[in-house]
Amino acid sequence: MENPIRLHWLDPKDPAQPFPSPGRALRDPDGLLAIGGDLSTARLLRAYREGIFPWFNPDEPILWWSPDPRTVLPTGRMHVSRSLRRAVRRADYAIRFNTAPDAVMAACAAPREPGQGTWLGLQMRRAYRSLFDAGAMKTVEVWRAGTLVGGVYGVAIGRMFYGESMFSTVDNASKIALFWLCRFMAAQRMPLLDCQVGSDHLASLGAEGMPRAQFIEMVQRLVNEAPPDWTEPADAPAAAEHLPAC
């Protein structure tokens, strides 16, 4: 591992403190840039605008990252398998935007396997709820028979979207949420969905690596464009039988 002295320490009492340049991030672990600070809305928005995001375990110091390459999903090139296309067309669900942020985050925070923990602790969930209240956190939800069965959430600034996490309690529900998110973004001239760190699962959906410098250059342009109206696509399934009771 590279010398940890290179890590930049952030003052939790100074949310206006600038981040170091992402080019100073460590190579091992890839992208680790800074430690400390807080999760105030002001600091989070500044971080995302600069291509930086927080990722840490509960009860540990806040860690800030900007990996190279950055994993992104071009919204017009999501890979849709035959089985996913059939699931989308079946329309036995309803799509909603931004109606259940707490439920989506709680579901994303649930351990994937028995006995495992989660990185999405209460501190993070409170911080992103504050972003939601400020209009900067968005959710795409999949409802079936009144139950939330899948979804994705992330941070939206201008015409840039930074995906944070997704979940599914039934087959394909998280992929259905991602399909409608990409469909919306492509139609709204939002070309890039940030996936942060790569995985085989994301690669199977069309995610790819992008050099950090190129990613940040695109981000600096997209965050300063006028944001879209975050409403569900007109052709998204919306049958009342699948929506929760008011």
Protein Blocks (a to p, Z undefined) as FASTA:
>chain_A
ZZfklpccddfklmkbccddfklpcfbdghiabgcdjddfklmmmmmmnopacdddehia
cddddddddddddfklcccdfklmmmmmnopacddehklmmlmmmmmmpcfbghiacfbd
fklmmmmmmmmmnopaccddddeehiafbdcddddehjaccdfbdcdfbehklmmmmmmm
mmmmmmnopabccehiacfklmmnopacddfklmmmmmmmmmmpccddddddfklccbfk
lpccZZ
